[in-house]
């Protein structure tokens, strides 16, 4: 599964300093009308920098994904242990998936959205 | 006789027990399904089950735990094989001239061939008080023969404290063992002088008795003939011929069995001790009627063990289907291998020398509960008994069955000196030697299964059912599978990961602890770096964090991301992302001041629900994550750890303070225990309780650890109880003297559990896995000298305690208590402003 198109109004949002997320954990942010969980990986196992962003609520029962435990590849929802890929949002334990958002660190800030062209 | 164009003959089988069903299986295996339309009657309302396993069902100590395994053929099997099964229906008469059977539900079935396999029933010796009327046993009296008997016993035993088993044979000891596992005080009464006198001589019987009494705590009374059952509507005791008596709330009668021959008698068949058959298992009166199993008498013998029954079923099927018209049964040699009350026993042939020149070689080691003897006649083995150590059973069985030449050094019959290794033993066994007596599996079938591609012991066991009965043959099955796989040039597949502590590290818990200590790995990330080449694994973090905290105590390097959310914010996450807050209220005792503060907090933070918990505490539910630090501060009470894989609570009753019946100060002990062990990490949650008397008001008998006062400051220590998704009565580890010793031993057990239990393995699985006897040896008798170390490490953990709710004043990580869900209207990130703020983190 590839990331769906970024809603226009949130692309390029700066969510705050990278330091606001402890290493190996996630925090939830509001970005426009969207709720986004941003994770800061301890190890960058798959490339693409230390940050990942996905929808904040688990598609299964609305669990807070930012409270989940993660490793370099996946995050586990704290309510019912559904496992989501940090690469493509796919779920290895259920028949659903989460929406992924492009996210990057820029000048120590979390920036949602694609890297500016050029 | 045919029906509707179906040219098949009618085969009716009366009796759906192990013999009847086995006979049908053998018939089907010989293509009998094409020749016969098969109808079976069984008076039990089930498919066919393994009666031998009733002992393990009883000992399993948990309602229906494992009864699935007992079924040999579930009811679907009958349909799949085109067999008409009348379950729960009893056949009352056979009209041999009209060739019909009549059942008690009015069913009439015609037959061309009839098999009678009605088995046997419990013999109830004539005793006053046994019966309420002709058909009804006095409440509390049980036979031990059927699944219903067993379930009724388990049910009845729940609220009972004592039982007498009449009859000290195999079945009696199994019943006693099972009931003792349910926590009852059990006495076995044997009118003769020797336990299991069918298999054991006096010396072996005495050794078994010693094991039963000392290791299992079961009372044994030999040479006592019970004459009456004392009742007051239900059982209250057993009275003996000399006027003495034993108080008991239940009685199990295992004083022998009687073949069910009533059907044979009313149908005009020759019946002596059982229905008389010829060498083809046909009744001597009617060539179309066969009898097989415990209801059949062949050459004067009636067999009560399962191995002869398999042989009879084979001959019957060969003859009936015409697969081998010359098949003949010549009787079985009396050889058996079993496990009685947890003790291995093998016996074959005669027990003692019978002729002047019989050689008799014996070894006896009462302290270890080991006895071995062999009887040799004219250089051939004619008898052997192995008790407690059956390492030589394969070799002896083969020598006995085949009359093989014996080693000149007769002692080699009892011990492997420089003799063949186990693998060679497996190699030397003939393919036809039966390995699993319970399920009738020969070595050849195991070898065939391996040749068919199954290379794991568990796989072969599942496919052949070998070792799935009493389990006594598991080591032999393992040897044979290993040998057979090696023969094929392969290696045995082992599902090792099942025993690993976490899926990402191929080590069992003790080895993992050793590695962690040896490599000085103090944080979860250090463990991943050192031991997991693939890097982190989310699912392994929490179990590793728990283990490291247990191993290192205050020296553990805590990385917050290794914690589950509950442990990051010290509350239990709820379905809506809010948390529950349960302050510690040691022993369930509180004060008016605490209650006022709780009420104030509930008002101030608009707590949606205040609930009294099963652990005698007060739960504030629906607390928002961001409110947690303020809630703790206002409560000014310590954490009750209702969220962690930790020691949770110690439930108490009012003990001696107010209760009229209290035998011990359970409240004080409970409070002391909770204060001492508060917040201890463990592989799974621990729920404790202390009861001031055996009325058990605080439910101590169904807790992970429970103490029950029995008077004079003595406490029974129960471990492995449960009353959640599993319900299990705890096992009595020991009885201790005094509060201090109760506190210490509780800690010893907890530390052993912390160091040895698998992740999330509750004590109700852990205790049976390790075995109560083993736990007693390690923790009470200190057999291995571990106790001092366990106690020392427990003390270090106790000393390292720190109340996590004090942390709220200074968050441990940025945004520790920041909301992660859109529960409330979130402050919006100003669009393209650059200075966004995380949700809900306002001061």
Contacts between the chains, C-beta under 8 A, distances in Angstrom:
chain1	res1	chain2	res2	distance
A	9	B	831	6.5
A	12	B	832	6.7
A	13	B	829	6.0
A	13	B	831	7.3
A	13	B	832	7.0
A	13	B	836	6.7
A	14	B	833	7.8
A	14	B	834	4.7
A	14	B	835	7.6
A	14	B	836	5.8
A	15	B	829	6.5
A	15	B	836	5.0
A	15	B	838	7.4
A	16	B	836	5.2
A	16	B	837	6.4
A	16	B	838	5.8
A	19	B	814	6.5
A	20	B	814	5.0
A	20	B	815	5.9
A	20	B	838	5.7
A	21	B	814	7.1
A	21	B	815	7.3
A	22	B	560	5.9
A	22	B	561	6.6
A	22	B	813	4.0
A	22	B	814	6.1
A	22	B	815	7.7
A	23	B	561	6.5
A	24	B	559	6.8
A	24	B	560	7.6
A	24	B	561	2.7
A	24	B	562	7.5
A	25	B	560	6.7
A	25	B	561	4.9
A	25	B	568	7.9
A	25	B	813	7.0
A	26	B	820	7.5
A	27	B	815	5.1
A	27	B	818	6.0
A	27	B	820	7.2
A	27	B	838	5.7
A	28	B	818	7.3
A	28	B	819	6.8
A	28	B	820	4.3
A	28	B	821	6.8
A	28	B	838	7.5
A	28	B	839	5.5
A	29	B	829	6.6
A	29	B	836	7.1
A	29	B	838	5.8
A	29	B	839	6.0
A	30	B	822	7.5
A	30	B	826	4.2
A	30	B	827	6.9
A	30	B	828	5.6
A	30	B	829	5.5
A	30	B	839	5.1
A	31	B	829	5.6
A	32	B	828	7.5
A	32	B	829	7.3
A	32	B	831	6.8
A	35	B	821	7.5
A	35	B	822	4.8
A	35	B	826	7.3
A	35	B	839	7.9
A	37	B	820	7.0
A	42	B	525	6.5
A	42	B	536	6.4
A	42	B	561	6.4
A	43	B	535	5.3
A	43	B	536	5.8
A	45	B	535	5.2
A	45	B	536	7.6
A	56	B	820	6.7
A	56	B	821	6.6
A	56	B	822	6.9
A	57	B	821	6.4
A	57	B	822	7.2
A	61	B	575	6.8
A	62	B	576	7.6
A	62	B	577	7.6
A	62	B	821	7.2
A	63	B	577	7.0
A	64	B	565	8.0
A	64	B	573	7.9
A	64	B	577	4.5
A	64	B	820	3.6
A	64	B	821	4.3
A	65	B	820	7.5
A	66	B	820	3.9
A	67	B	565	4.1
A	67	B	568	7.9
A	67	B	573	6.8
A	67	B	577	7.4
A	67	B	820	4.7
A	68	B	538	7.9
A	68	B	565	7.4
A	69	B	538	4.7
A	69	B	539	7.9
A	69	B	541	5.5
A	69	B	542	6.8
A	69	B	561	7.2
A	69	B	562	7.9
A	69	B	564	6.3
A	69	B	565	7.8
A	70	B	538	5.4
A	70	B	561	7.5
A	71	B	535	6.9
A	71	B	536	3.6
A	71	B	537	5.5
A	71	B	538	4.3
A	71	B	541	7.5
A	72	B	535	5.3
A	72	B	536	5.6
A	74	B	538	5.8
A	75	B	538	6.9
A	76	B	538	5.0
A	76	B	539	6.7
A	78	B	564	6.9
A	78	B	565	4.6
A	78	B	566	7.9
A	78	B	573	5.5
A	79	B	573	6.9
A	79	B	575	6.5
A	83	B	538	7.6
A	109	B	834	7.7
